[in-house]
Amino acid sequence: MWIQQSCYHASMDDSTERSTTRLDLLLRDYEQSREDERQGSAAFSNLLAAALASAFAALVILYQRPEDSNSQVGFWISVIAPVAILLPTVYAGLIGAISTARSYYLRVLEDEISKEMLKVCGEGSLDLAYSDELQFPAFSSVTFATVRASPKHGKGVSGWFLTFVAVVFSAANVMMLNIAYNAMLTIGSLWANVYFFAYLVVIIMLAKHVYDIGLNGRAYFVETAKEVLKRREAGFDSAKDTYEDLRQKLKQDTTTPFDSPDTLKLFPKPDDLVKIAHELTGALIACLFIYNRSAAFLTPRRVLALIIFLLFFEGFVYQTRYIVNDLLGMEEEALLLSHDRRSRLASDDTEGIFTASKNLVRRVMLILLAIVPSWYSGLTMVYLLGLCFLMLLTASYEWFRHRLAASEAESLKQKFLSVAVYFLVSLGEPLRLIVGYFAYMVLYANQTKPIAKVCTFSLCRYSVSTHPFDDDMRTVIILLVLWGILLALVSVPLTWILEALCQVTHYGNGSLYVEWRAEGKRHAFYALRRLMSPLGVRVVDYNRQVAIPVREELSPQRAFGLVQSQPVDIIRRSLLWLFTPWTFGAIAAVPCSVILGATVYNVGVSLPSVVVLTVISAFCTLLLQEFYFKKPNCLILLILSGPVTVCCWLYFNLPASPVALYVVTVLLSFMAGHFWFFYLGLEYSQTRGVLRKLLLSASMFDKVLAVRIADHFLNRVDSSDSINDRVD
């Protein structure tokens, strides 16, 4: 007994000694980190003060000597002044990044010190009392400062102070950039525009950095901590960017995580942010239409206003619709087998529903407040009309989808409602195009004095007045709407097909068996049936027949390969495909793109030649689908057949047309047509995280390309080695 007690006390003494030692080390680290934080805060404040002082000094010099504004000294002051304010601001951002990581590190240290003090000193050792009613733990000073001064969670007036600082620096940058731009115009508009956009890129990068270390500070710290752990495990002196490590990193980074619903994030549907290209396409068509008749562009500042407006419309206005869709469709979402891949709200996610509701309220408030800056830019009518049409479209879509869910399965009414839902969804693309088109036109109209050099534009009625080019403008608007509808006819059902394939549970007997429970999404089921019917594959609801279970995610191409299909003669198969929406849209997109491009560039085309082009386009599209499933090795050549056909047609029918017409027409026809046929070889999860993958590939372009080249040659070496082994 005495020996046991002695061992027990010895172990307790040893444990207490280790806790005391660890506490001492933590306190020393904490003291040093707090000192570094104080020095970093002082340096941060000094840099910001220097930046503001530089800006105001330059402004005083320039505005006190207007007679020398065109002199060489004034010119260089104007050009260098924005850089003088930007350099200390950027360096302050780097110090802020270190300070953000250190702040979270200090909070971890405070938590660990508190735990060790409880072990050494016992309960109550951390209690501090301001009064009988107010008590709080020791080692929480960093948390106190965070609660009051954090950009995201700051309480009281500190948040307003931070906002004021951001506004002051933004205003200073805008003023200095305006002065520099006007000075560069004395050299030439080209160099002025290059200077403007180069400076703007740096500002955007700085804003992204400030967001990461401010509002997104926790995620920034987590990523920093993971990188530190990775470096420690690999060793700080180890070689960086080895082939295998980089290959595994790229594979891991391109894998889309599905941790939480998109509705709970900044953008409810981040993949759809790439559809900003549609608004930009509408604006580009308007730009080319104006330029080919007056050789005039928007000024860089109005281009910036246009980009901000379109980004806001797509990222905040249009994407608010997805929150409404998720909240209204959460009960059906829980019934889908692809729920984990869709990142949508489910009816059993109480906290998620509450967070989505908060995001909806905040977005609605922001959308209403955005009316003020849109009024100052002259885009109020475009903004309000686009908003109203989107609200009407959303309400109509939800009403028809609700009726679809309540209809009888496989009934005529259900099929009609599926078509109605499909049509309403398709109207989203023309809306994006028209918003971009009219936004450019309004900014151009406000820019020109007098307004009607090319086409006068009524801001109240959105109609063109009597002018020689009015007919062309009406034609462009009609063709643009038609092109947007054709784009939706191709892209929307192919996306639904991938979603429907996630519900396939079994296959066999020439059939794909789908366990469909979400009746409000029955339109996706019908889209999959329309695709597989020409191939001789039936798509039916699961009827408990003996079949083979599906163990992996399917693509349309792979689904066809699994099933022993019933043979269908090529004529009947072609006719069935011809009446599918994606086939019809891809065929019609080619003549529509040609006529749209010709109208923009004021070039005439004959009707017989357009008919011939349509027939050739139909042949290529049908052949593409035929070979997509029968001979996939020829896929790339067939997809490129569309652009090649358009180029050849333009060369023989419009030989004197400008090269830009070739580029615009080919891009429009490919974007609304054959491009989307790639989806026939993809799984649904491969279509998620597209924007993130694009940004990653762009940021690591050289490394990604190096890995691809290395993979190619290593595979060649492997194959040659295996051949030599067989010969030996």
Protein Blocks (a to p, Z undefined) as FASTA:
>chain_A
ZZmmmmmmmmmmmmmmmmmmmmmmmmmmmmmmmmmmmmmmmmmmmmmmmmmmmmmmmmmm
mmmmmmlmmmmklmmmmmmmmmmmmmmmmmmmmmmmmmmmmmmmmmmmmmmmmmmmmmmn
oghklpccfblmlccdehillmmmmmmmgmkloghjllmmmmmmmmmmmmmmmmmmmmmm
mmmmmnomklmmmmmmmmmmmmmmmmmmmmmmmmmmmmmmmmmmmmmmmmmmnopkbceh
ifklmmmmmmmmmpccdfbcfklmmblblmlmmmmmmmmmmmmmmmmmmmmmnopacdfk
lmmmmmmmmmmmmmmmmmmmmmmmmmmmmmmmmmpmklmmnopadfklmklmmmmmmmmm
mmmmmmmmmmmmmmmnopmmmmmmmmmmmmmmmmmmmmmmmmmmmpcehiaklmmmmmmm
mmmmmmmmmmmmmmmmmmmmmmmmmmpccfklmbccdfklopacddfklmmmmmmmmmmm
mmmmmmmmmmmmmmmmmmmmmmpmbgcehiacdddfblmlmmmmmmmmmmmmmnopacdd
dehiacdddfbdcdfklmmmmpccddddfklmmmmmmmpmklmmmmmmmmmmmmmmmmmn
opacdfklmmmmmmmmmmmmmmmmmmmmmmmmlmmmmmmmmmmmmmmmmmmmmmmbcfkl
mmmmmmmmmmmmmmmmmmmmpcfklmgoklmmmmmmmmmmmmmmmmmmmmmmmmmmmmmm
mmmmmmZZ
